[in-house]
Amino acid sequence: MAFGEELRVARQQRGWSHSRLIRALKDEAERQGLAIMGDASLKTALSRWENNRNVPDRIYRRLLGAVLGLPDAEDIAVRTSVYEQDIERAIDLLEVLTRWDHEDRPVFSPTTVLVDSDRVISGYLFARSHSVNDFRPQIASYVTEPEPVASRIRAAAGGMMNADFEQGGGHVRPGLIQYFRHSVVPELCVDRPDGQRRALFGAAAEVAQLLGWSAYDAGRQAVATRYFTLGLRLADEACDQMMGARLLANLSHQYNALGKY
């Protein structure tokens, strides 16, 4: 459902006119100490938003979310609860997630949904049509087009994984977050030949999986699912179905461990 339709439905479900919604927005804006447009301009803006002729900016999305209970589509907790089709957006979300995670800030409330599992699974499975032949050239490209950056990432991840097993995820976690954010994410934005690109994204998916388990061990369950979900998008970009299957299995394991069968 487009944002304008969600807005109109949410307003009508409350039995509110545009005027009633404007009063609620002004009260909420005053409570938050925000200056917003006047009544006439706001009425015009609401009409355009509901008809999908325009979209509200961050301030008005936040106000509408507060008074109507609409999800903020730019909130990382919302965006990463489903399968992200846009690979560039997925990379951006991973950067934001690692930044917040490093600061150990409460990114999500205790009631935040882990992931929209139906949309994650169907989004991944039907994002593209693979066949066995799709993977034969890929295997050759890994051999004939070695990617030094991917090899370094895998080596670093392997070392951190061994330390994780020996010392526990708490010891490795801060360094792993920083490594992914500063050493892996920038490499994902560099253009490379297809084979090297797949190798790089496959290595990044492995680190995202390790980040997920480190968050899981730290009790940050919603953060863990988002690493697994975004890692799933990286695995898809790498055409690595085995890694994709492992990440889905990780989500299944986590849900079962939390009693969310």
Salt bridges, closest charged atoms under 4 A:
GLU28 OE2 - ARG31 NH2 2.51
ASP39 OD1 - LYS26 NZ 3.01
GLU50 OE2 - ARG11 NE 2.64
GLU50 OE1 - HIS18 NE2 3.29
ASP72 OD2 - ARG58 NH1 2.50
GLU74 OE1 - ARG89 NH2 3.05
GLU84 OE1 - ARG79 NH2 2.56
GLU95 OE1 - ARG99 NH2 3.11
GLU95 OE2 - ARG181 NE 3.10
ASP101 OD1 - ARG173 NH2 2.39
ASP101 OD1 - ARG220 NE 3.02
GLU103 OE1 - ARG105 NH1 3.18
ASP104 OD1 - ARG220 NH1 3.20
ASP116 OD2 - ARG119 NH1 3.95
GLU147 OE1 - ARG192 NE 3.46
GLU187 OE1 - ARG192 NH2 2.64
GLU206 OE2 - ARG154 NE 3.03
ASP236 OD1 - ARG128 NE 3.16
ASP236 OD1 - HIS130 NE2 3.62
ASP236 OD2 - ARG233 NH1 3.97
GLU237 OE1 - ARG128 NH2 3.74
GLU237 OE2 - ARG197 NH2 2.77
GLU237 OE1 - ARG233 NH1 2.94
